[in-house]
Amino acid sequence: MHEQVDGGFGAWYRRHRWWTDPVGMALLAIVMAALGFRGIWGPFSILPEPFSPWWSLVLALPACALALAKRRMPTTVLVLVTLLFVIDLLTVGGLGTLVVLLDVLWTAAFLAGPHGRRVLLGLLGASTILLFLAAWLFTDVRFPVAFLIGVQFGAIFGTDYWWAVAVSQAHELAELHRQRAEEAAAVAERDRVEAVQRERETMARELHDVVAGHVMAMAIRAEAALSMEPDRTTDRDALRAVRDAGLDAHGALRSMISVLRRGNGSLTPTPRWSDLAGIVQEAERTGLRIRFTAGELPDLGAGPEQAVVRIVREALTNCIRHASGAEVDITIEGDGAGVRVGVHSRGGVASAAAAHGDEGWGLQLLRERVGALGGEFSAGRVADGWSVEGRIPVEVRA
């Protein structure tokens, strides 16, 4: 409860200090006058005889009133309060105007920019020297006393100035750190969003490349079996193919779920050159007539090799879906600085499962993969059917 009260009073004071500080200084000046403080700047006074300390309020209270506008007009208020302080210095010598001047100087130094602070520092130095010379040359004090007066003046006002500049720079440093923290948070949030997007894109690729392909193969084999006369042998072959595709899809899904839960590993086994034979055989079992030709190829590396296999697999999947029973030519050959892969189909008819296709996502994902490797990709209709082609650069290894 005590901490809450302190916090509440502190917040209230910060909101209202623009008027509580001047009021407090005015009360201080009244108390000092009541206690008889006057003539503290005796050597500079031009008044001929003793006077009442209450006369100090004639200068102190207007200075306190000017302090109400110190944050709105710091330079103007500083000049006017300085003038009142000089008059006080030459007359009653009270403490009220000194306290107000210190407060107004602190505010002006705190709010000033680098140039304004240099000007204030120069004026403080000049004022210190001027006060020392005035005490030495125009009063009856000796040189050591005049020097001490100058040192005291410089120490009091110099400390006030240094404190204001230190607090202002601390606030500026805190604001700079806050801005940098906000910028770092914005960058982190942007990186997080980009990471999430990349993860979603990876998931989309894996779901399309593995799971969607297996599920579509199940639908096509089931459709083929349903379109034929019942036959125990062919029906069991179709069921076996549907079972195998379902198990493959189930295994891929379990692998993806495991990776997502643990946060490491590969979502699905990456396709390799050795998988091509099985991909071609699976496509032939669906009724495609395939001629496969592969020339001498350099060491492709993991990325280009996977891209070649994915192009062949996606092209054959589209043939199964949209050109069942077609003739398909697959050609893979090196061309010096890269590898070319082409899949051309002729004839065939679309299956009923094609109506539930992926609307070209597979080809778009292939185009992105090949583009990321610096290659070229094209797919579209040709005079006698459909063509999918890709060229992937290969880094020559010594």
Helices and strands as residue ranges (DSSP letters): H 2-34, G 42-44, G 53-56, H 57-66, G 67-69, H 74-90, H 96-111, H 114-137, H 143-206, I 207-212, H 213-226, H 232-262, G 273-275, H 276-285, E 289-294, H 302-322, E 327-334, E 338-346, G 352-356, H 361-372, E 376-382, E 385-393
